[in-house]
Every structure is written in C-alpha cells, then in structure tokens.
Amino acid sequence: MNNEIYEYIRTVKGRKMVKNVKGELRRIGGEKIGLVLATIHPRGLVEAPQILLGWSQCNRKAGDKFDKNAALGIARQRAFKGTPADVETPREATVVLNRMAIRAAKCFKGATL
C-alpha cells in the first residue's frame, strides 16, 4: 500500500488562466521544477500516525533539469530525515507545502501533522 501523495512545483512563466467546471479561474501549465511530497509515518498501535512533508526543487540557475525519480527520492529523504540546516526552503516550495499540508490532512484522516 502506497501512502504518498505529491504535487509538482511549477514555474510561473508559461502558465495560463482557464475557467474550470464551476466557472472559477485556475492557473494551469508551467514547467515542472520541483515536487512536494506528503506521506505518513506509522508510529505504532498506541499513537496516531504522523504526516511527514518533504520537498525537492531543481537549481535552474545551475542548469539542472527536473527528474521525477530523483525529486521523489530527495523529497522522501527530507520528509523522514528533515531538511538540512544550511538549505533554505524556496518560496515556490513554501506555497505548495502549505497547500499540501491542508490536502494531506484531508487525505490521511486520523493522522497528525
């Protein structure tokens, strides 16, 4: 059983506004530059499972290209081990992290954040 959900971090450049079924405006498109992952960590029978969040974003200035498998590996590592102290979370990732925290709380009912 796979207890993971993820969402891509996308660039603002190349996005366009589209109306969804309800008539609300929504942004779609943009180049994939990163990934935010939410998973649950089973803590045993006594305590409720815990939701863990991890992120990965490629360095576009250094010429990196997005690789889904590498991004999932880095995001899983950061979810379980934490983000290193010398690495600052990018603004684009923070926006998606906040959205993912709300989505994970709905998806993994009974788990604590």
N, C-alpha and C positions, 0 to 999 in steps of 0.2 A: 504494500500500500504506500503510495507516494503522498506525503503530507506537505507538499510545497506548492506555493503559488508565486508567480513572478510577473513583473511588469517592466517594459522597456523604458529607458530614459532616452528621449529623442531631442534632436536639435530643434530650435525654434524656426530656423531657416528652412524653407520648403514646406511649411505647414499651411493648410488652408482651412477656412471655416466652412462647415457643412451643417445643414439642418438635419436633426435626427427625426425619428418617427413622431415624437411628441412636439416637434416644431422648435426645439431648443437648439441653439447654436453650439457646435462642438468642433474642436480642432482635431484634424487628422493629418497623418503623414509626418514627414520629417525623418532625418537619418537616424538610425539607431546608434547610440553612442555608449549605452550602458544598460545596467539591469539592476532592479531591486527585488530581493527575494524574501519571502516570509515562510517560515517553517515552524513546526512545533517540536519541542524537546520534551520527551516523556520524562517525568520526574518520579515515577513510581506510582504505587497504588494510593498512597496517602495524600500527596499533594496534587493539585491540578497541573496539567501540562502548561508549559510556558511558550509563548510566541517569541521567536527569535527573528530579527531583521538583519539582513546583510545587503551590501551594495557593491557594485563594481562599475567603473567608468573608464573608458579608454582615454589616453592622453592625445588629443588631436593635434596639439602643437608639436609633439614629437613624431607625428606621422603614423600613430597607431590606427589600426582598423579594428572594428568591432568583431569579436569572435564569440558566439553564443556559448560554446562549451567552456572556453576559458573564463568568460564572465560568470557563468554558473558556479564554477569551481572557486573563484575568488569570493563571490558573494556567500557561498556556503561556509567558507573558511572564516569570513568576517562575522557571519551570524553566530557560529559556535565559539570562536575564539575572541571576537571583538576586533574593533578597528585599531590599528597601531596608533600610539600617541602622536607620532610625528606626521600622520596623514590627516589632513583636514577634509571633512565631507563637503563635496562641491554643492553649490546652490541648487543646480538642476536635480541632483540626487536627493537633497533635503525635501524638495517639493514632492517628489514621488514617494519618498519614505513616509511622509505624513499621510499621504493618500493610502499607501499600502498598510499602514498601521490600522486605519479605520476598516479597510477591506478585510484584513486578516482577523480582526476581532469578530466580524460578522461571519466569516467563513469557518473559523475554528472556535465554535461555541464551547464555552466551558474552560477555555484556556486563558491564562492571564498574560498581560502584555508586559 
